[in-house]
Amino acid sequence: MNANMLTFDEAYTQLLGHVRPVREIEEIDTMMAAGRVLAVSQHSPIAQPPMDNSAMDGYALRVADVPESGTRLPVSQRIPAGSVGTALQPGTAARIFTGAPLPEGADAVVMQELCEHDGDAVVVNHVPRLGEAVRRTGEDVALGAEVLGAGVRLRPQELALAASVGLARLPVLRRMRVAVFSTGSELVMPGEPLPPGGIYNSNRFMLRALLTQLGCEVTDLGIVPDNLEATRKVLREAAQGNDLIVTSGGVSVGEEDHVKPAVEAEGSLDMWKIAMKPGKPLAYGRVHGAAFIGLPGNPVSSFVTFLLMVRPFILATQGAIEVAPQAVLLTAGFDWTKPDRRREFLRARMTAAGTVELFSNQGAAALNSTTWANGLVDIPAGQAVAAGDKVRFLPYGDLLW
């Protein structure tokens, strides 16, 4: 491996070492908090459930009153969810519905499928045990217990838990502000005629969508031509009021690659050659107070590098504790006989059989591979793979959230 190349892990650690987390906190409606990062741990103001209640539709009774199957008990009351019954008299049963409070004196519920209605009575065809089909007070959440920790990125299930204990508003860190633009005089927007030598700008659509999906406030500055002064001008504009500038293309050292000298003129820049494939070049720097990350121009390289490097950087800046994707070990359904000296991230798809297959074209410009795949296979540098070997698979479900 080239001595000037950083390993993937070295680059990842260095990049996260530059994170400056946002500090501003805003309190928002819990209903609107999906995808946001919780700023302050939350504790439950109530027990959940707040009272002993029935886990199913059936009959509340005393275990002592049903010594054998076939016991007949008069039904003394009916308790739907949302109402409170009276104390249960010995030798009687209460018709009860899921979620309804258990009446005083009852110590079990028998599901209706194990009972027979008999006029104003019920025949219980089951000998219950103490506490059967009863949800106890606080068995899910105790009064005062921490329900959500600071740094949690809020998913629908976290919002449901917050709502279940009555938290109508949540303190979250403000959204990260990101400016994005593409460089290249050859870039053309879809819908425009494609001139000789031109290519449609796919990276603009991809990066804007990825940033939006991560909860960022995005400023899209469009396409910047291959011109040093134009690039410097847009960098100054991008730095105003934004936490991060993300670009694609122009980070190499060719005569028409102006991002490097432009960033160096307006701020500071580290050019990294990373021993990863795709995605070898990555630029990190700062421009007038904003962080800068320059991605490769090839669409697959840009996509993969964003998922593996930019995504965790953004999540950490937004205050999230968990930023690394979770890999799963799966069985390779392919042979990889010519490993690269760099660590490779191959576009792959998990099959119904639980194996992993590769897209046939792993080139850095094969954008179709990213839509065919449902994740990436992580191949260590220099390692061959034979069908049947275990490989690390990074599902899109983790990488795109």
Secondary structure, DSSP 8 states (H G I E B T S, - for coil): --TT-B-HHHHHHHHHHT------EEEEEGGG-TT-BBSS-EE-SS-BSSS-EESSSEEEE-GGG-SSTTEEEEEEEEE-TT-------TT-EEEE-TT-B--TT--EEEEGGGEEEETTEEEE-S---TTTTEE-TTSSB-TT-EEE-TT-B--HHHHHHHHHTT--EEEEE---EEEEEEE-TTEE-TTS---TT-EE-HHHHHHHHHHHHTT-EEEEEEEE-S-HHHHHHHHHHHHTT-SEEEEES--SSSTT--HHHHHHHHEEEEEEEBSEES--EEEEEEETTEEEEEE-SSHHHHHHHIIIIIHHHHHHHTT-S--S---EEEEE-S-B-S--SSEEEEEEEE-TTSEEEE-S---TT-THHHHH-SEEEEE-TT--B-TT-EEEEEEHHHHT-
